[in-house]
Amino acid sequence: MTRYYVSHYFDFKNIGIFLLVSLIGLIAVLAIVLITAKLQVHRRLNYEGLDECNVAEITRRHRFREIGMIESFYEMTFSSTSVLLFLSLYYIIDARIPQAFFYWVNIRILSCCFF
């Protein structure tokens, strides 16, 4: 059972499908965010009678907000991934290697001292 658990995560035969589905999901989410942002700008420009100077200012401000949304998405993705990775490692070590409990206690004590 232990070998199956470990070999399941290193099965390179099916990794291509997983990476492809993940990439398609990432592209879909980014496309939704960018299309929504573009539609909001076009809607705002159509409702307001603006001159070229105001349009350029709105476009510049929109680009900064667009980049900010993308950065927030990546920060959320990476932070949640790191938390899930730590929790899964904690569970695997705690459930499969009971001798490692001594090291977890020491790491927890050290981390409490730093924070």
HELIX and SHEET records of a PDB file:
HELIX    1   1 THR A    2  TYR A    9  1                                   8    
HELIX    2   2 ILE A   15  TYR A   47  1                                  33    
HELIX    3   3 GLU A   52  ARG A   96  1                                  45    
HELIX    4   4 PRO A   98  ALA A  100  5                                   3    
HELIX    5   5 PHE A  101  PHE A  114  1                                  14    
END                                                                             
